[in-house]
Amino acid sequence: FALADAHDGRLLTDDGDARAFAKDQGLTVVGSVGVLLAAIDAGKIDEATADEWLSTWIDDIGYYVPYRTISEYR
């Protein structure tokens, strides 16, 4: 956490306890979906690719998120 704070960075985690602690410390917290959204916004991937990755995470590794498509997060 100190490294992210010292460099005005962000913490990338989907762990609930780590997210809560980081937020309490004033850090910006970004999860996996946030990374996909940032990649789309930066022009690194398109929404269809992000949807494929999200579906793979959900179906193959049991990743839990409230929505199955990136458009639902916008």
All heavy atoms as a GROMACS GRO file, in nm:
protein
  568
    1PHE      N    1   0.081  -0.118   0.000
    1PHE     CA    2   0.000   0.000   0.000
    1PHE      C    3   0.086   0.126   0.000
    1PHE      O    4   0.051   0.224  -0.061
    1PHE     CB    5  -0.094   0.002   0.120
    1PHE     CG    6  -0.194  -0.109   0.120
    1PHE    CD1    7  -0.195  -0.204   0.219
    1PHE    CD2    8  -0.287  -0.120   0.018
    1PHE    CE1    9  -0.288  -0.306   0.220
    1PHE    CE2   10  -0.380  -0.222   0.018
    1PHE     CZ   11  -0.381  -0.316   0.118
    2ALA      N   12   0.197   0.120   0.070
    2ALA     CA   13   0.283   0.238   0.080
    2ALA      C   14   0.339   0.278  -0.055
    2ALA      O   15   0.350   0.397  -0.085
    2ALA     CB   16   0.396   0.213   0.178
    3LEU      N   17   0.374   0.182  -0.138
    3LEU     CA   18   0.427   0.212  -0.270
    3LEU      C   19   0.322   0.283  -0.355
    3LEU      O   20   0.353   0.384  -0.419
    3LEU     CB   21   0.473   0.084  -0.340
    3LEU     CG   22   0.536   0.100  -0.478
    3LEU    CD1   23   0.660   0.187  -0.470
    3LEU    CD2   24   0.569  -0.035  -0.537
    4ALA      N   25   0.200   0.234  -0.356
    4ALA     CA   26   0.094   0.300  -0.433
    4ALA      C   27   0.070   0.441  -0.381
    4ALA      O   28   0.057   0.536  -0.458
    4ALA     CB   29  -0.035   0.219  -0.427
    5ASP      N   30   0.069   0.456  -0.250
    5ASP     CA   31   0.046   0.587  -0.189
    5ASP      C   32   0.160   0.683  -0.221
    5ASP      O   33   0.137   0.799  -0.254
    5ASP     CB   34   0.029   0.571  -0.038
    5ASP     CG   35  -0.012   0.700   0.029
    5ASP    OD1   36  -0.097   0.772  -0.026
    5ASP    OD2   37   0.040   0.728   0.139
    6ALA      N   38   0.281   0.637  -0.215
    6ALA     CA   39   0.398   0.722  -0.237
    6ALA      C   40   0.405   0.773  -0.380
    6ALA      O   41   0.461   0.879  -0.406
    6ALA     CB   42   0.526   0.647  -0.202
    7HIS      N   43   0.349   0.700  -0.472
    7HIS     CA   44   0.358   0.737  -0.613
    7HIS      C   45   0.223   0.777  -0.670
    7HIS      O   46   0.203   0.775  -0.792
    7HIS     CB   47   0.417   0.622  -0.694
    7HIS     CG   48   0.558   0.591  -0.655
    7HIS    ND1   49   0.664   0.666  -0.698
    7HIS    CD2   50   0.609   0.497  -0.573
    7HIS    CE1   51   0.775   0.618  -0.646
    7HIS    NE2   52   0.743   0.515  -0.569
    8ASP      N   53   0.129   0.815  -0.583
    8ASP     CA   54  -0.006   0.855  -0.624
    8ASP      C   55  -0.065   0.751  -0.718
    8ASP      O   56  -0.124   0.782  -0.820
    8ASP     CB   57  -0.003   0.993  -0.691
    8ASP     CG   58  -0.142   1.052  -0.703
    8ASP    OD1   59  -0.228   1.019  -0.619
    8ASP    OD2   60  -0.166   1.130  -0.797
    9GLY      N   61  -0.044   0.625  -0.682
    9GLY     CA   62  -0.087   0.516  -0.768
    9GLY      C   63  -0.219   0.457  -0.727
    9GLY      O   64  -0.294   0.515  -0.649
   10ARG      N   65  -0.244   0.342  -0.780
   10ARG     CA   66  -0.366   0.270  -0.752
   10ARG      C   67  -0.331   0.129  -0.708
   10ARG      O   68  -0.232   0.073  -0.749
   10ARG     CB   69  -0.453   0.263  -0.876
   10ARG     CG   70  -0.502   0.398  -0.918
   10ARG     CD   71  -0.592   0.389  -1.036
   10ARG     NE   72  -0.643   0.522  -1.061
   10ARG     CZ   73  -0.657   0.573  -1.181
   10ARG    NH1   74  -0.625   0.504  -1.287
   10ARG    NH2   75  -0.704   0.694  -1.195
   11LEU      N   76  -0.421   0.074  -0.630
   11LEU     CA   77  -0.406  -0.065  -0.588
   11LEU      C   78  -0.502  -0.148  -0.671
   11LEU      O   79  -0.621  -0.118  -0.678
   11LEU     CB   80  -0.440  -0.080  -0.439
   11LEU     CG   81  -0.444  -0.223  -0.388
   11LEU    CD1   82  -0.304  -0.283  -0.390
   11LEU    CD2   83  -0.504  -0.228  -0.249
   12LEU      N   84  -0.450  -0.250  -0.735
   12LEU     CA   85  -0.531  -0.341  -0.814
   12LEU      C   86  -0.554  -0.467  -0.732
   12LEU      O   87  -0.460  -0.543  -0.706
   12LEU     CB   88  -0.461  -0.374  -0.945
   12LEU     CG   89  -0.525  -0.484  -1.030
   12LEU    CD1   90  -0.664  -0.441  -1.074
   12LEU    CD2   91  -0.438  -0.514  -1.150
   13THR      N   92  -0.679  -0.487  -0.689
   13THR     CA   93  -0.712  -0.606  -0.612
   13THR      C   94  -0.862  -0.631  -0.617
   13THR      O   95  -0.940  -0.537  -0.630
   13THR     CB   96  -0.667  -0.595  -0.465
   13THR    OG1   97  -0.698  -0.718  -0.399
   13THR    CG2   98  -0.732  -0.481  -0.393
   14ASP      N   99  -0.898  -0.757  -0.609
   14ASP     CA  100  -1.038  -0.794  -0.597
   14ASP      C  101  -1.067  -0.852  -0.458
   14ASP      O  102  -1.178  -0.895  -0.432
   14ASP     CB  103  -1.077  -0.895  -0.705
   14ASP     CG  104  -1.084  -0.832  -0.843
   14ASP    OD1  105  -1.136  -0.719  -0.853
   14ASP    OD2  106  -1.038  -0.893  -0.939
   15ASP      N  107  -0.968  -0.851  -0.371
   15ASP     CA  108  -0.985  -0.900  -0.235
   15ASP      C  109  -1.062  -0.796  -0.153
   15ASP      O  110  -1.019  -0.681  -0.142
   15ASP     CB  111  -0.848  -0.928  -0.173
   15ASP     CG  112  -0.861  -0.977  -0.032
   15ASP    OD1  113  -0.876  -1.098  -0.013
   15ASP    OD2  114  -0.859  -0.892   0.061
   16GLY      N  115  -1.173  -0.837  -0.098
   16GLY     CA  116  -1.260  -0.743  -0.026
   16GLY      C  117  -1.192  -0.674   0.092
   16GLY      O  118  -1.207  -0.553   0.110
   17ASP      N  119  -1.119  -0.750   0.173
   17ASP     CA  120  -1.053  -0.690   0.289
   17ASP      C  121  -0.945  -0.592   0.246
   17ASP      O  122  -0.930  -0.484   0.304
   17ASP     CB  123  -0.993  -0.798   0.379
   17ASP     CG  124  -1.099  -0.880   0.451
   17ASP    OD1  125  -1.214  -0.831   0.465
   17ASP    OD2  126  -1.067  -0.992   0.493
   18ALA      N  127  -0.868  -0.628   0.143
   18ALA     CA  128  -0.763  -0.539   0.094
   18ALA      C  129  -0.823  -0.412   0.035
   18ALA      O  130  -0.770  -0.302   0.055
   18ALA     CB  131  -0.677  -0.610  -0.010
   19ARG      N  132  -0.934  -0.425  -0.037
   19ARG     CA  133  -1.001  -0.308  -0.093
   19ARG      C  134  -1.048  -0.213   0.017
   19ARG      O  135  -1.029  -0.092   0.010
   19ARG     CB  136  -1.120  -0.351  -0.179
   19ARG     CG  137  -1.083  -0.420  -0.307
   19ARG     CD  138  -1.207  -0.472  -0.379
   19ARG     NE  139  -1.280  -0.364  -0.442
   19ARG     CZ  140  -1.271  -0.333  -0.570
   19ARG    NH1  141  -1.191  -0.400  -0.650
   19ARG    NH2  142  -1.341  -0.233  -0.619
   20ALA      N  143  -1.111  -0.270   0.120
   20ALA     CA  144  -1.162  -0.188   0.230
   20ALA      C  145  -1.048  -0.115   0.301
   20ALA      O  146  -1.058   0.004   0.329
   20ALA     CB  147  -1.240  -0.275   0.328
   21PHE      N  148  -0.940  -0.187   0.328
   21PHE     CA  149  -0.826  -0.126   0.395
   21PHE      C  150  -0.766  -0.014   0.310
   21PHE      O  151  -0.737   0.095   0.359
   21PHE     CB  152  -0.719  -0.231   0.426
   21PHE     CG  153  -0.597  -0.173   0.493
   21PHE    CD1  154  -0.600  -0.141   0.628
   21PHE    CD2  155  -0.482  -0.148   0.421
   21PHE    CE1  156  -0.488  -0.087   0.691
   21PHE    CE2  157  -0.370  -0.093   0.482
   21PHE     CZ  158  -0.373  -0.062   0.618
   22ALA      N  159  -0.748  -0.040   0.182
   22ALA     CA  160  -0.689   0.059   0.093
   22ALA      C  161  -0.777   0.184   0.085
   22ALA      O  162  -0.727   0.297   0.088
   22ALA     CB  163  -0.667   0.000  -0.046
   23LYS      N  164  -0.907   0.164   0.075
   23LYS     CA  165  -0.998   0.279   0.071
   23LYS      C  166  -0.990   0.358   0.200
   23LYS      O  167  -0.990   0.482   0.198
   23LYS     CB  168  -1.142   0.232   0.046
   23LYS     CG  169  -1.166   0.188  -0.096
   23LYS     CD  170  -1.310   0.140  -0.114
   23LYS     CE  171  -1.333   0.089  -0.254
   23LYS     NZ  172  -1.469   0.037  -0.272
   24ASP      N  173  -0.981   0.288   0.314
   24ASP     CA  174  -0.966   0.356   0.442
   24ASP      C  175  -0.839   0.439   0.448
   24ASP      O  176  -0.833   0.540   0.518
   24ASP     CB  177  -0.967   0.256   0.558
   24ASP     CG  178  -1.103   0.196   0.585
   24ASP    OD1  179  -1.205   0.249   0.534
   24ASP    OD2  180  -1.109   0.093   0.657
   25GLN      N  181  -0.738   0.396   0.373
   25GLN     CA  182  -0.610   0.468   0.368
   25GLN      C  183  -0.610   0.579   0.264
   25GLN      O  184  -0.511   0.650   0.246
   25GLN     CB  185  -0.496   0.370   0.338
   25GLN     CG  186  -0.481   0.258   0.440
   25GLN     CD  187  -0.461   0.310   0.581
   25GLN    OE1  188  -0.374   0.391   0.605
   25GLN    NE2  189  -0.545   0.265   0.674
   26GLY      N  190  -0.721   0.593   0.192
   26GLY     CA  191  -0.733   0.699   0.093
   26GLY      C  192  -0.680   0.666  -0.045
   26GLY      O  193  -0.663   0.754  -0.129
   27LEU      N  194  -0.651   0.538  -0.070
   27LEU     CA  195  -0.601   0.497  -0.200
   27LEU      C  196  -0.716   0.476  -0.298
   27LEU      O  197  -0.827   0.440  -0.259
   27LEU     CB  198  -0.522   0.366  -0.190
   27LEU     CG  199  -0.392   0.371  -0.113
   27LEU    CD1  200  -0.332   0.231  -0.101
   27LEU    CD2  201  -0.293   0.464  -0.179
   28THR      N  202  -0.688   0.495  -0.425
   28THR     CA  203  -0.782   0.460  -0.529
   28THR      C  204  -0.770   0.311  -0.553
   28THR      O  205  -0.661   0.259  -0.570
   28THR     CB  206  -0.749   0.536  -0.660
   28THR    OG1  207  -0.755   0.676  -0.633
   28THR    CG2  208  -0.846   0.500  -0.770
   29VAL      N  209  -0.882   0.242  -0.552
   29VAL     CA  210  -0.884   0.097  -0.568
   29VAL      C  211  -0.948   0.063  -0.702
   29VAL      O  212  -1.053   0.116  -0.737
   29VAL     CB  213  -0.962   0.029  -0.453
   29VAL    CG1  214  -0.967  -0.121  -0.472
   29VAL    CG2  215  -0.900   0.064  -0.319
   30VAL      N  216  -0.882  -0.026  -0.776
   30VAL     CA  217  -0.932  -0.069  -0.906
   30VAL      C  218  -0.937  -0.220  -0.907
   30VAL      O  219  -0.839  -0.286  -0.870
   30VAL     CB  220  -0.840  -0.019  -1.020
   30VAL    CG1  221  -0.892  -0.065  -1.154
   30VAL    CG2  222  -0.826   0.132  -1.016
   31GLY      N  223  -1.049  -0.276  -0.948
   31GLY     CA  224  -1.063  -0.420  -0.960
   31GLY      C  225  -1.046  -0.463  -1.105
   31GLY      O  226  -1.015  -0.384  -1.194
   32SER      N  227  -1.070  -0.589  -1.130
   32SER     CA  228  -1.050  -0.646  -1.264
   32SER      C  229  -1.137  -0.580  -1.369
   32SER      O  230  -1.092  -0.550  -1.480
   32SER     CB  231  -1.078  -0.796  -1.262
   32SER     OG  232  -0.992  -0.860  -1.173
   33VAL      N  233  -1.263  -0.555  -1.335
   33VAL     CA  234  -1.352  -0.490  -1.432
   33VAL      C  235  -1.303  -0.348  -1.460
   33VAL      O  236  -1.307  -0.301  -1.574
   33VAL     CB  237  -1.498  -0.491  -1.382
   33VAL    CG1  238  -1.587  -0.406  -1.472
   33VAL    CG2  239  -1.550  -0.634  -1.376
   34GLY      N  240  -1.254  -0.281  -1.358
   34GLY     CA  241  -1.199  -0.147  -1.377
   34GLY      C  242  -1.081  -0.146  -1.472
   34GLY      O  243  -1.063  -0.053  -1.551
   35VAL      N  244  -1.000  -0.250  -1.466
   35VAL     CA  245  -0.886  -0.262  -1.558
   35VAL      C  246  -0.937  -0.281  -1.701
   35VAL      O  247  -0.885  -0.220  -1.795
   35VAL     CB  248  -0.792  -0.377  -1.517
   35VAL    CG1  249  -0.688  -0.404  -1.624
   35VAL    CG2  250  -0.726  -0.345  -1.384
   36LEU      N  251  -1.039  -0.365  -1.718
   36LEU     CA  252  -1.097  -0.383  -1.852
   36LEU      C  253  -1.153  -0.251  -1.905
   36LEU      O  254  -1.130  -0.215  -2.021
   36LEU     CB  255  -1.207  -0.490  -1.849
   36LEU     CG  256  -1.162  -0.633  -1.824
   36LEU    CD1  257  -1.284  -0.725  -1.816
   36LEU    CD2  258  -1.065  -0.680  -1.931
   37LEU      N  259  -1.225  -0.178  -1.822
   37LEU     CA  260  -1.281  -0.050  -1.864
   37LEU      C  261  -1.171   0.049  -1.901
   37LEU      O  262  -1.181   0.120  -2.002
   37LEU     CB  263  -1.370   0.008  -1.755
   37LEU     CG  264  -1.501  -0.067  -1.731
   37LEU    CD1  265  -1.565  -0.022  -1.600
   37LEU    CD2  266  -1.596  -0.048  -1.847
   38ALA      N  267  -1.065   0.053  -1.823
   38ALA     CA  268  -0.953   0.143  -1.852
   38ALA      C  269  -0.885   0.105  -1.983
   38ALA      O  270  -0.844   0.192  -2.061
   38ALA     CB  271  -0.852   0.143  -1.737
   39ALA      N  272  -0.871  -0.025  -2.008
   39ALA     CA  273  -0.809  -0.072  -2.132
   39ALA      C  274  -0.894  -0.033  -2.253
   39ALA      O  275  -0.840   0.006  -2.357
   39ALA     CB  276  -0.787  -0.223  -2.128
   40ILE      N  277  -1.025  -0.042  -2.240
   40ILE     CA  278  -1.114   0.001  -2.348
   40ILE      C  279  -1.098   0.151  -2.371
   40ILE      O  280  -1.081   0.196  -2.484
   40ILE     CB  281  -1.261  -0.033  -2.316
   40ILE    CG1  282  -1.282  -0.184  -2.316
   40ILE    CG2  283  -1.355   0.034  -2.417
   40ILE    CD1  284  -1.415  -0.227  -2.255
   41ASP      N  285  -1.104   0.227  -2.263
   41ASP     CA  286  -1.093   0.373  -2.274
   41ASP      C  287  -0.960   0.417  -2.334
   41ASP      O  288  -0.953   0.518  -2.403
   41ASP     CB  289  -1.112   0.439  -2.137
   41ASP     CG  290  -1.254   0.424  -2.084
   41ASP    OD1  291  -1.345   0.391  -2.164
   41ASP    OD2  292  -1.274   0.446  -1.963
   42ALA      N  293  -0.855   0.339  -2.309
   42ALA     CA  294  -0.722   0.370  -2.362
   42ALA      C  295  -0.704   0.319  -2.506
   42ALA      O  296  -0.599   0.342  -2.566
   42ALA     CB  297  -0.614   0.312  -2.272
   43GLY      N  298  -0.804   0.249  -2.558
   43GLY     CA  299  -0.795   0.198  -2.694
   43GLY      C  300  -0.708   0.074  -2.707
   43GLY      O  301  -0.668   0.037  -2.817
   44LYS      N  302  -0.681   0.006  -2.597
   44LYS     CA  303  -0.597  -0.114  -2.599
   44LYS      C  304  -0.674  -0.239  -2.638
   44LYS      O  305  -0.618  -0.331  -2.696
   44LYS     CB  306  -0.530  -0.136  -2.463
   44LYS     CG  307  -0.446  -0.019  -2.416
   44LYS     CD  308  -0.326   0.002  -2.506
   44LYS     CE  309  -0.238   0.114  -2.452
   44LYS     NZ  310  -0.129   0.146  -2.540
   45ILE      N  311  -0.801  -0.244  -2.600
   45ILE     CA  312  -0.889  -0.355  -2.638
   45ILE      C  313  -1.025  -0.296  -2.672
   45ILE      O  314  -1.056  -0.182  -2.635
   45ILE     CB  315  -0.904  -0.462  -2.526
   45ILE    CG1  316  -0.967  -0.402  -2.400
   45ILE    CG2  317  -0.772  -0.529  -2.496
   45ILE    CD1  318  -1.000  -0.504  -2.293
   46ASP      N  319  -1.107  -0.376  -2.741
   46ASP     CA  320  -1.243  -0.330  -2.768
   46ASP      C  321  -1.339  -0.396  -2.669
   46ASP      O  322  -1.301  -0.486  -2.593
   46ASP     CB  323  -1.284  -0.356  -2.913
   46ASP     CG  324  -1.279  -0.503  -2.953
   46ASP    OD1  325  -1.285  -0.591  -2.865
   46ASP    OD2  326  -1.268  -0.529  -3.073
   47GLU      N  327  -1.463  -0.349  -2.670
   47GLU     CA  328  -1.560  -0.400  -2.573
   47GLU      C  329  -1.589  -0.548  -2.593
   47GLU      O  330  -1.609  -0.621  -2.496
   47GLU     CB  331  -1.689  -0.318  -2.582
   47GLU     CG  332  -1.779  -0.340  -2.464
   47GLU     CD  333  -1.891  -0.239  -2.455
   47GLU    OE1  334  -1.863  -0.118  -2.446
   47GLU    OE2  335  -2.007  -0.283  -2.458
   48ALA      N  336  -1.588  -0.594  -2.718
   48ALA     CA  337  -1.613  -0.737  -2.744
   48ALA      C  338  -1.505  -0.824  -2.681
   48ALA      O  339  -1.535  -0.929  -2.622
   48ALA     CB  340  -1.622  -0.763  -2.894
   49THR      N  341  -1.381  -0.780  -2.689
   49THR     CA  342  -1.271  -0.855  -2.627
   49THR      C  343  -1.285  -0.854  -2.475
   49THR      O  344  -1.267  -0.957  -2.410
   49THR     CB  345  -1.135  -0.795  -2.669
   49THR    OG1  346  -1.123  -0.805  -2.811
   49THR    CG2  347  -1.019  -0.867  -2.602
   50ALA      N  348  -1.320  -0.739  -2.420
   50ALA     CA  349  -1.340  -0.731  -2.274
   50ALA      C  350  -1.452  -0.824  -2.231
   50ALA      O  351  -1.441  -0.892  -2.128
   50ALA     CB  352  -1.370  -0.587  -2.234
   51ASP      N  353  -1.560  -0.831  -2.308
   51ASP     CA  354  -1.670  -0.922  -2.276
   51ASP      C  355  -1.624  -1.068  -2.280
   51ASP      O  356  -1.665  -1.148  -2.196
   51ASP     CB  357  -1.788  -0.902  -2.372
   51ASP     CG  358  -1.872  -0.780  -2.339
   51ASP    OD1  359  -1.864  -0.730  -2.225
   51ASP    OD2  360  -1.948  -0.736  -2.428
   52GLU      N  361  -1.541  -1.101  -2.378
   52GLU     CA  362  -1.489  -1.238  -2.386
   52GLU      C  363  -1.407  -1.272  -2.263
   52GLU      O  364  -1.420  -1.380  -2.206
   52GLU     CB  365  -1.403  -1.255  -2.512
   52GLU     CG  366  -1.481  -1.256  -2.641
   52GLU     CD  367  -1.391  -1.262  -2.763
   52GLU    OE1  368  -1.273  -1.304  -2.750
   52GLU    OE2  369  -1.437  -1.222  -2.871
   53TRP      N  370  -1.319  -1.182  -2.223
   53TRP     CA  371  -1.237  -1.206  -2.105
   53TRP      C  372  -1.323  -1.219  -1.981
   53TRP      O  373  -1.302  -1.308  -1.900
   53TRP     CB  374  -1.134  -1.095  -2.088
   53TRP     CG  375  -1.024  -1.096  -2.190
   53TRP    CD1  376  -1.006  -1.186  -2.291
   53TRP    CD2  377  -0.919  -1.001  -2.202
   53TRP    NE1  378  -0.895  -1.152  -2.364
   53TRP    CE2  379  -0.839  -1.039  -2.312
   53TRP    CE3  380  -0.885  -0.886  -2.132
   53TRP    CZ2  381  -0.728  -0.968  -2.352
   53TRP    CZ3  382  -0.773  -0.815  -2.173
   53TRP    CH2  383  -0.695  -0.856  -2.281
   54LEU      N  384  -1.420  -1.128  -1.967
   54LEU     CA  385  -1.508  -1.132  -1.851
   54LEU      C  386  -1.585  -1.264  -1.848
   54LEU      O  387  -1.595  -1.328  -1.742
   54LEU     CB  388  -1.603  -1.013  -1.853
   54LEU     CG  389  -1.692  -0.993  -1.732
   54LEU    CD1  390  -1.610  -0.980  -1.604
   54LEU    CD2  391  -1.779  -0.869  -1.752
   55SER      N  392  -1.636  -1.307  -1.961
   55SER     CA  393  -1.708  -1.435  -1.968
   55SER      C  394  -1.618  -1.552  -1.930
   55SER      O  395  -1.661  -1.643  -1.858
   55SER     CB  396  -1.764  -1.458  -2.108
   55SER     OG  397  -1.869  -1.369  -2.134
   56THR      N  398  -1.495  -1.549  -1.976
   56THR     CA  399  -1.399  -1.654  -1.941
   56THR      C  400  -1.375  -1.657  -1.791
   56THR      O  401  -1.375  -1.763  -1.729
   56THR     CB  402  -1.266  -1.635  -2.017
   56THR    OG1  403  -1.292  -1.646  -2.157
   56THR    CG2  404  -1.163  -1.739  -1.976
   57TRP      N  405  -1.354  -1.540  -1.733
   57TRP     CA  406  -1.331  -1.533  -1.589
   57TRP      C  407  -1.450  -1.590  -1.512
   57TRP      O  408  -1.434  -1.664  -1.415
   57TRP     CB  409  -1.305  -1.390  -1.543
   57TRP     CG  410  -1.182  -1.327  -1.599
   57TRP    CD1  411  -1.078  -1.389  -1.661
   57TRP    CD2  412  -1.152  -1.188  -1.599
   57TRP    NE1  413  -0.983  -1.296  -1.699
   57TRP    CE2  414  -1.026  -1.172  -1.662
   57TRP    CE3  415  -1.217  -1.075  -1.552
   57TRP    CZ2  416  -0.966  -1.048  -1.678
   57TRP    CZ3  417  -1.156  -0.951  -1.568
   57TRP    CH2  418  -1.032  -0.938  -1.631
   58ILE      N  419  -1.570  -1.554  -1.555
   58ILE     CA  420  -1.691  -1.598  -1.486
   58ILE      C  421  -1.712  -1.749  -1.505
   58ILE      O  422  -1.734  -1.822  -1.408
   58ILE     CB  423  -1.814  -1.520  -1.537
   58ILE    CG1  424  -1.804  -1.373  -1.497
   58ILE    CG2  425  -1.943  -1.583  -1.486
   58ILE    CD1  426  -1.904  -1.282  -1.567
   59ASP      N  427  -1.706  -1.794  -1.629
   59ASP     CA  428  -1.739  -1.933  -1.661
   59ASP      C  429  -1.629  -2.033  -1.627
   59ASP      O  430  -1.657  -2.144  -1.584
   59ASP     CB  431  -1.775  -1.948  -1.809
   59ASP     CG  432  -1.898  -1.868  -1.847
   59ASP    OD1  433  -1.981  -1.839  -1.758
   59ASP    OD2  434  -1.911  -1.833  -1.966
   60ASP      N  435  -1.505  -1.994  -1.645
   60ASP     CA  436  -1.394  -2.088  -1.628
   60ASP      C  437  -1.328  -2.087  -1.491
   60ASP      O  438  -1.278  -2.188  -1.446
   60ASP     CB  439  -1.287  -2.065  -1.735
   60ASP     CG  440  -1.336  -2.097  -1.876
   60ASP    OD1  441  -1.448  -2.152  -1.890
   60ASP    OD2  442  -1.264  -2.066  -1.972
   61ILE      N  443  -1.328  -1.971  -1.426
   61ILE     CA  444  -1.261  -1.966  -1.295
   61ILE      C  445  -1.354  -1.927  -1.181
   61ILE      O  446  -1.310  -1.913  -1.068
   61ILE     CB  447  -1.136  -1.876  -1.297
   61ILE    CG1  448  -1.171  -1.731  -1.326
   61ILE    CG2  449  -1.032  -1.928  -1.395
   61ILE    CD1  450  -1.053  -1.635  -1.310
   62GLY      N  451  -1.481  -1.905  -1.212
   62GLY     CA  452  -1.577  -1.877  -1.106
   62GLY      C  453  -1.572  -1.735  -1.052
   62GLY      O  454  -1.619  -1.709  -0.941
   63TYR      N  455  -1.518  -1.643  -1.129
   63TYR     CA  456  -1.511  -1.503  -1.088
   63TYR      C  457  -1.652  -1.450  -1.069
   63TYR      O  458  -1.740  -1.472  -1.151
   63TYR     CB  459  -1.436  -1.424  -1.196
   63TYR     CG  460  -1.416  -1.278  -1.170
   63TYR    CD1  461  -1.331  -1.235  -1.070
   63TYR    CD2  462  -1.480  -1.183  -1.249
   63TYR    CE1  463  -1.310  -1.101  -1.048
   63TYR    CE2  464  -1.460  -1.048  -1.227
   63TYR     CZ  465  -1.375  -1.006  -1.126
   63TYR     OH  466  -1.355  -0.873  -1.105
   64TYR      N  467  -1.677  -1.381  -0.958
   64TYR     CA  468  -1.811  -1.328  -0.934
   64TYR      C  469  -1.813  -1.178  -0.957
   64TYR      O  470  -1.733  -1.104  -0.899
   64TYR     CB  471  -1.860  -1.356  -0.792
   64TYR     CG  472  -1.991  -1.284  -0.769
   64TYR    CD1  473  -2.109  -1.336  -0.821
   64TYR    CD2  474  -1.993  -1.163  -0.703
   64TYR    CE1  475  -2.228  -1.267  -0.806
   64TYR    CE2  476  -2.112  -1.093  -0.688
   64TYR     CZ  477  -2.228  -1.145  -0.740
   64TYR     OH  478  -2.345  -1.076  -0.726
   65VAL      N  479  -1.904  -1.134  -1.040
   65VAL     CA  480  -1.934  -0.993  -1.060
   65VAL      C  481  -2.085  -0.982  -1.082
   65VAL      O  482  -2.149  -1.079  -1.123
   65VAL     CB  483  -1.858  -0.931  -1.180
   65VAL    CG1  484  -1.712  -0.911  -1.148
   65VAL    CG2  485  -1.874  -1.016  -1.304
   66PRO      N  486  -2.143  -0.866  -1.056
   66PRO     CA  487  -2.287  -0.856  -1.070
   66PRO      C  488  -2.338  -0.857  -1.214
   66PRO      O  489  -2.454  -0.891  -1.238
   66PRO     CB  490  -2.322  -0.724  -1.002
   66PRO     CG  491  -2.194  -0.649  -0.992
   66PRO     CD  492  -2.084  -0.750  -0.994
   67TYR      N  493  -2.253  -0.821  -1.309
   67TYR     CA  494  -2.296  -0.814  -1.450
   67TYR      C  495  -2.205  -0.898  -1.537
   67TYR      O  496  -2.087  -0.913  -1.511
   67TYR     CB  497  -2.293  -0.669  -1.500
   67TYR     CG  498  -2.371  -0.574  -1.414
   67TYR    CD1  499  -2.307  -0.474  -1.341
   67TYR    CD2  500  -2.510  -0.584  -1.404
   67TYR    CE1  501  -2.377  -0.386  -1.262
   67TYR    CE2  502  -2.582  -0.496  -1.323
   67TYR     CZ  503  -2.516  -0.398  -1.253
   67TYR     OH  504  -2.586  -0.313  -1.173
   68ARG      N  505  -2.262  -0.949  -1.647
   68ARG     CA  506  -2.187  -1.036  -1.737
   68ARG      C  507  -2.127  -0.963  -1.857
   68ARG      O  508  -2.048  -1.022  -1.930
   68ARG     CB  509  -2.274  -1.149  -1.787
   68ARG     CG  510  -2.310  -1.249  -1.677
   68ARG     CD  511  -2.366  -1.376  -1.735
   68ARG     NE  512  -2.273  -1.445  -1.822
   68ARG     CZ  513  -2.191  -1.541  -1.784
   68ARG    NH1  514  -2.187  -1.580  -1.658
   68ARG    NH2  515  -2.111  -1.600  -1.871
   69THR      N  516  -2.168  -0.839  -1.881
   69THR     CA  517  -2.114  -0.766  -1.995
   69THR      C  518  -2.059  -0.631  -1.950
   69THR      O  519  -2.110  -0.570  -1.857
   69THR     CB  520  -2.219  -0.744  -2.106
   69THR    OG1  521  -2.323  -0.659  -2.053
   69THR    CG2  522  -2.277  -0.874  -2.155
   70ILE      N  523  -1.959  -0.586  -2.020
   70ILE     CA  524  -1.895  -0.458  -1.987
   70ILE      C  525  -1.993  -0.342  -2.002
   70ILE      O  526  -1.991  -0.248  -1.923
   70ILE     CB  527  -1.770  -0.438  -2.075
   70ILE    CG1  528  -1.660  -0.538  -2.034
   70ILE    CG2  529  -1.718  -0.295  -2.068
   70ILE    CD1  530  -1.611  -0.522  -1.892
   71SER      N  531  -2.080  -0.349  -2.102
   71SER     CA  532  -2.174  -0.239  -2.124
   71SER      C  533  -2.262  -0.214  -2.001
   71SER      O  534  -2.306  -0.101  -1.978
   71SER     CB  535  -2.259  -0.264  -2.248
   71SER     OG  536  -2.342  -0.377  -2.230
   72GLU      N  537  -2.287  -0.317  -1.922
   72GLU     CA  538  -2.368  -0.302  -1.803
   72GLU      C  539  -2.296  -0.221  -1.693
   72GLU      O  540  -2.360  -0.175  -1.599
   72GLU     CB  541  -2.409  -0.438  -1.749
   72GLU     CG  542  -2.504  -0.512  -1.844
   72GLU     CD  543  -2.535  -0.651  -1.796
   72GLU    OE1  544  -2.451  -0.740  -1.818
   72GLU    OE2  545  -2.644  -0.669  -1.737
   73TYR      N  546  -2.167  -0.205  -1.705
   73TYR     CA  547  -2.089  -0.127  -1.608
   73TYR      C  548  -2.080   0.020  -1.646
   73TYR      O  549  -2.036   0.100  -1.566
   73TYR     CB  550  -1.948  -0.184  -1.591
   73TYR     CG  551  -1.949  -0.314  -1.516
   73TYR    CD1  552  -1.951  -0.434  -1.583
   73TYR    CD2  553  -1.951  -0.315  -1.377
   73TYR    CE1  554  -1.954  -0.554  -1.514
   73TYR    CE2  555  -1.955  -0.435  -1.307
   73TYR     CZ  556  -1.957  -0.554  -1.377
   73TYR     OH  557  -1.961  -0.672  -1.308
   74ARG      N  558  -2.117   0.053  -1.764
   74ARG     CA  559  -2.105   0.192  -1.811
   74ARG      C  560  -2.219   0.277  -1.762
   74ARG      O  561  -2.323   0.246  -1.734
   74ARG     CB  562  -2.100   0.194  -1.964
   74ARG     CG  563  -1.977   0.125  -2.017
   74ARG     CD  564  -1.887   0.224  -2.078
   74ARG     NE  565  -1.771   0.159  -2.138
   74ARG     CZ  566  -1.650   0.206  -2.119
   74ARG    NH1  567  -1.630   0.312  -2.048
   74ARG    NH2  568  -1.548   0.148  -2.175
   0.00000   0.00000   0.00000
